[in-house]
């Protein structure tokens, strides 16, 4: 089947959401499972593609598969090593903005996640696509500010540590420390990668963390205005380039595909809108199958993860547990995050009454 025209979904509808699935050249079984199940043509104005870096190590092994399916895009990023993952996500958003300029929403997923794209479309319909919305299961991450003056003379990688700082709702409800933006919450003090520490990092290259929200797990979606603001921000390009270069130099994977997206989002957007999908929308595969009888004909699940290299019968069982049921989600919890430091709850949107 020929590839759909630019600016159109697989069914010819006007494009609302384009979803890029991060993949690795050797993940053939994962891609086959998604094509057979969650990537069937959608009547919801959604286009799904697999994302690889535009480098020989990614193009050559997938050449025949690309000719057969025409569902790959190759973006301006290195690939084939895990330390390039965060930069590849950033490159995907830049690529999608240029290739699908009329899309209202641009999303990222991963090839070991079964995502019900009709559920994403329904959730996003509750949000104003002209605003800088960031959708996903929200959490906090503590990241070193690699552009701080103290980092100017530090060896490569010393200022690129990270630490998980808890779910968005828990920190928002129970802690005032992270409301000030720059803080080191208990148990979250970023440390440089081990290979960088062996290169004589300063004693405390990151004494304080810049604590920012991010969409944890395999799924995130940005409105086109948000994606454009980050792509046009010089901080974004420098930050992801530094992560990729440091990983290549140190030969160590210390970046997070999802978590490291948080810093440029907070830095580049003065007033970020957050749509927290909450953990109820995701389930591990075994839990999805076990709980399916309890949900009857309804489900609140929008994706299941991780499903790595699963045999097709297992992938079908997981998909049948939620992918074809009636989607009846709880409302999205919405927030604003202003000036990289102030979080405010703004209400609930969407869901099923």
Secondary structure, DSSP 4 states (H G I P E B T S, - for coil): -PPPPTTB-TTSPBP-EEEEEE--TT-HHHHHHHHHTTTS--SSSEEEEEEEESSHHHHGGGHHHHHHH--EEEESS--SSGGGHHHHHHHHHHHHHHH-TT-SEEEEEETTEEE-HHHHHHHHTTS-TTS-EEEEEEEEEEE--TTSGGGTTSPTTTT--EEEEEEHHHHHHH-SGGGGSEE--TT------HHHHTTT--TTTTSSEEEEEEEEEEEEEEEHHHHHHHHT-HHHHHHHHHHHHHHHHHT-----TTTTHHHHHHHH-SEEEEEE--GGGEE-HHHHHHHHHHHTTEE---EEE--TT--HHHHHHHHHHHTTSEE-PPPEEEEEEETTTEEEEEEEESS--
